[in-house]
Amino acid sequence: MDAIADPTFQQTKARSIHTEELPSLLTVVLDTSPKSWIKFDEETDKKDNILHVLQALIVFLNAHLSFNTSNQVAVIAAHSHGIKYLYPKNKNNTDSGNGSTTTDNNDTKIDTVSNSNDQCIISPGMYRRFRNVDETLIEEVVKLFNEEKERVDKTIQKSTLPGAMSAALAYTNRLLKEFETLSLKCRVMVVTCGNSDQKEEIFQYIPIMNCIFSATKIKCPIDVVKIGGSKDSTFLQQTTDATNGVYLHVDSTKGLIQYLTTAMFIDPSLRQIIVKPNQGSVDFRTSCYLTGKVVAVGYICSVCLCVLSIIPPGNKCPACDSEFDERVIAKLKKRPVVPKLKKRVNKSK
């Protein structure tokens, strides 16, 4: 009875403090390079394609918008000849993609595209906000693929993924300035496919490092979903590790919705106390800008942070053309002096 009379067991008034979830911005960078997706389709006997990724991405975006009415999304495509904002649309277009409805002609066109594989992506009775995002996204993707087919220039272009990541961070920073009073949360998710070329990764190092510095400054985690391919992207793994993001490597598009809705919905504020579903260890080594070989110990330019395994010809940085000090180069070229061993005198004789 004494325990029951203890003040700790007495009824107290319920606390009337309600914590409201802060709005969040999700920016998705989708790699739509035809070269990587065609190779991925050939390896999987055309069982997996970008349409399955688009379906999973639509469900993921709708789930993010359903968490909070103030949540926002943005999708940027990195194609073979540049980047393109899929959602929201540019101001030059007639539809801004921010809550406006589309015409019946667009609806018919999108429904025809979505039903080409007997799989309906957009339902007529869908929630209006979801429908606006989904219709705009599919319409822009179809336009982008049609532009890729009509291109006459067949030259191999460099990867535009770092440029799309830079555009995503720039868009995120602009919205953070606009919604500064609301304490907007932000994160970026990169969806890529296949194995990247080793020569392309050499040129991606400096832009991706700049993205890492920018993301850490604005406290924006960068998550990566890599579909297919036998090798992991070293630079993207370093990106997720430095920005407290999540790196996932899935073999196919089967079950992609489950991967996205479980691993990629971890709130950035909880990632310090939750075990993130990262796979494998991160290789923190980089590659030489000239030779492409993996470098553990090498030279680095103090201007652009270009890593070299050999002294560059002409004593200039191959990335930014900065001239190195001749005295420093002379010291690096000097070979270590090995003192000559003195002959031992045999005192027994």
N, C-alpha and C positions, 0 to 999 in steps of 0.2 A: 504493500500500500504506500510505503514511503516513496517507492520508485514512481508510482503513478502520480503522486503529488509533486514530483520534481518539476521545476519550471520548464525543463527541456521537453517534457511530454505534454505541456499545456498547448491548447489550440491557439494558434496565432493567425492574424489576418493574412490572407493571400496577397502576395506581392502583385502589384498592378503595373509592373514594368514589362513592356513589350518591345522586343528588339525586332526591328524591321530589316529585312535583307536588303543589302545595298545593290543598286543596279550594276549589271556586268556587261562588258563588251567582249564579244567573241569574234575575232578576225581569222578567217580561214584562208590559207594560201594553197591553192590547188594546182598541182603540176599537171598541165594538159599537153605536154610535149608529145606529138604523135610518134616520134621515134621510140620512146621508152614504152608507150602503151602497145604499139604494134608488136614489139619484141616480147612483151609480157603476154599478149594474146597467143603468140606462136608457141611459147613455152607451156602454156596451160591448155592448149588445143581449143582456144577460143571459148573456154568455159567462163573466164573472168574478163570483164571489160570495164570501161569507165562508166557505163550505165549503172552497173551495180554499185559502184562507189558513189555515184550521184544520188541514187536512191537512199543509201545509208546516210549520206551527208544531209539530205533534206530532213530525214527523221531526226538527226542530231540537232540541226538548227531549230526545228520546231520544238524539240524538248527544251532547248536552252531558252527560247522565247516564252515557253509556258511557265518557267520558274518564277518570273517576275514580269509584270507588264511594262516595266521600264528597261528591260534588257534589250540590247541591240546586237545586230550581227552585221558582218561584212564579209564578202567573198572576193578574192583577187585571184585571177588565173595567170599562171606563168606558162605562156606558150612559146613556140619556137622562135618568134620574131619580136618578143617584147612581153609586156604585161597588160592586163585589162581588168578593170573593175566590173565584176559581174553583178554585184549587189553591194551598196546601192548604185544606181545608174549615174552617169555623169550628168551635169546640169545641162549639157548641150542636147541630151535626149529629151523626148517629149514626156516620158514617164520618169519621175525621179525615184520611184520605188519606195517612197516613204508614206505608205498608207493610201495611195491612190489606186483606183481600179483600172483594169485594162479593158480593151474592147473585146467584142465577141469574136472578131477575126483572130485575135491573138489566142483566145481561149481555144478556138477550133484547131489552130495550128499546133498548139502545145499538146492538146489531147491526142492529136494524130501522131505526134512524135512519141508521146508516152505510151501509146498502145501499140507501137510497132512490134514489140516483143511480147504482146499479150500480157503486159504488166502495167497497171495503171499507177502512175506516180501521184497525180493530183486528183482528188475527189471533188465532184461538183459541190457537195455540201460541206466543204472544209471551212474551218474558222477563217474569217476574212484576213486577218493578219498573216496567218500561215500561207494562205493562198497567194497573197501579194508577193511574199518572198519567194515562194516556190515557182510561181509563174515567171517572175523576172529572172530568176536564176536559170531555169531551163531555156528560156527564150535566148538569153545571152550566150549560153553554152552552145546552142544550135547555131547561132550566128557565127560564133568563133570557129566551130568545126567547118562550116561552109566556107569561111574565109581561108582556112588552112587548105581546103581542097582546091580552091581557085588560084592559089599562089603559083606563079610561074617560076619564081626563084626556088630552086631545089638545093641550094648550097646549105651545107651543114652549119648551123648557128650554135653559138655557145649557150650554155644553160642560163636561163633568166630567173632561176629560183632565188638567188641572192637579191636581185633587184625587186622581186615581188615581196620578199621579206622586208626589205627596206621601206617599200611603199606601205606595207601593213603597219610597221612601227610608226611611220610618219602620220598615217591616218589615226592610229591610236593616240599619238601624242596630241593631235589636234582636238580630238574629242575630250581628252583629259583636261585640256585648257578650257574648253567650253563648259564642261560639267564639273568644274573644280569644286563648286559648293556641294555637289551631291556625292563626292568621294567615289567616283566611278571606278569599279574594278575592271581589269583588262587582262587578256591573255591572247596569244596567237597560236594557232594550230596549223602545221604544215603537213600536207598530204602529198607524198611523192611515190614513185613507182620504179621498180627495176634497179639494176646496178648502174651507177653513174660512171662515166668515163674517167679514167685516172688523169688524163690530160685536162679535162674540164675541172676536176677538183682542185688542181693546182691554182687555177685562176679564181676559184671560188673562195680561197682561204682568206684573203684580205677583206673582201666584202662581207663575208660571214662574221669575221672578227669584229668589224665595225657594227654589225647588227647585234652582236653579243654585248658590246659596250653600251650601245643605245638602249637595249632591253633592260640591262641591269640598272641603268640610270633612272629609267621610268618605272622600274620594278614590275616588268611585264614578263611573265613566264612564257617560254616558247616550247610547245609540245610538238612532237614529230610522230607521224604514222607512216611507216615505210611498208609498201605492199610489194611482195615478191622480191626476187633477187636473192643471190646467195651470200652477198657481202653486205655488211652494215656500212652506212656512211659515217666515216670518222668525224668529219666536221660537224655534221648534224648531231651526233652523239655528244660532242663537246659543247654544242649550243645548248642542249637540254640540261646538261650537267651544270653549266655555268649560270643558267637562268632559272634553276630549280624547276625544270620542266620534266615531262614524261616522254620517254622514247619507247615506241612499240614497233616491232618488226613482225608482220603477219605474212604468212605464206600465200594466202589467196584472199579473195573478197568474201568468202563464206564466213558468216558470223561477224562481219565487220560492224554491224549495228551494235552488237553486244560489246565488242571491244571499245567502241566510241562512248557508249552510254555508261560504261563502268570505269574504265581507266581514265577517260578524258573529262569526266565530270568532277574530279577531285578539286575542291576549292583551293585556290592558292594559299589562303591563310591556314589551311589544315595540312599542307604538304610537309610541314616541319615535324609533325607528330604521326603521320600515316606512312606506312611503308609503300612507296611508289612501285608500280609494276614495271620497273625497268628490267631489261633483259641483258645479261652479260656485263662485262666490265668495259669501261671507257678507255680507249686508247688516246692518251693525251699527246702523242707525238704528232708531228706535222710532216709535210712533204717539202722537198726542196723546190724552189720556184723554177730552177733551170733544169735539173735532172729528173725531178719527179720522184726521187727515192725518199723513203722514210728517214727522217733525221731525228736522232736522239740528242746529239751535240753538234752544233754548227754555228754559223754566223747569222746575225740579224741586223737589218737596217734600222737605225734609230728614228727614221722619219716615218716610214710606212709599215714597219714591223715585218718586212719581207724576210723569210728564212731561207738561207742558202747553205748548201753543203760544201761548196767550193768558193774560192775568191772569184768574183765575177770579172770577166774581161773588160779592160778599159777603166777599171776601178770605179765603176758606176753601178748604181742599183738598177737591176733590169726591170723593176716595177715602176719606180718613180723618178728614175734618172738623176738621183742625188749623187753628187760626187763625194767619194770617201777621202779622208785625209791621207795624204801620201805617206806620212810618217807612221800612221797606224797600219797601213797596208804593208809597209816595209818591215814592221815588227812581226806581222803575221806571217810574212813570207820567210822570215829567218828560221833556219833549222836549229834545233837545240844543239848546243855545244857539248860534245861528249869528251871529257878529259881523258887523255891517254894514260893507260895503266903503266906504272913504273915496274920495271923488271925487278923481281926479287933476287937478292943475292944470297946464295947458299953459304952460310957461315960454317957449315960442318967441314968444308974442305980446308 
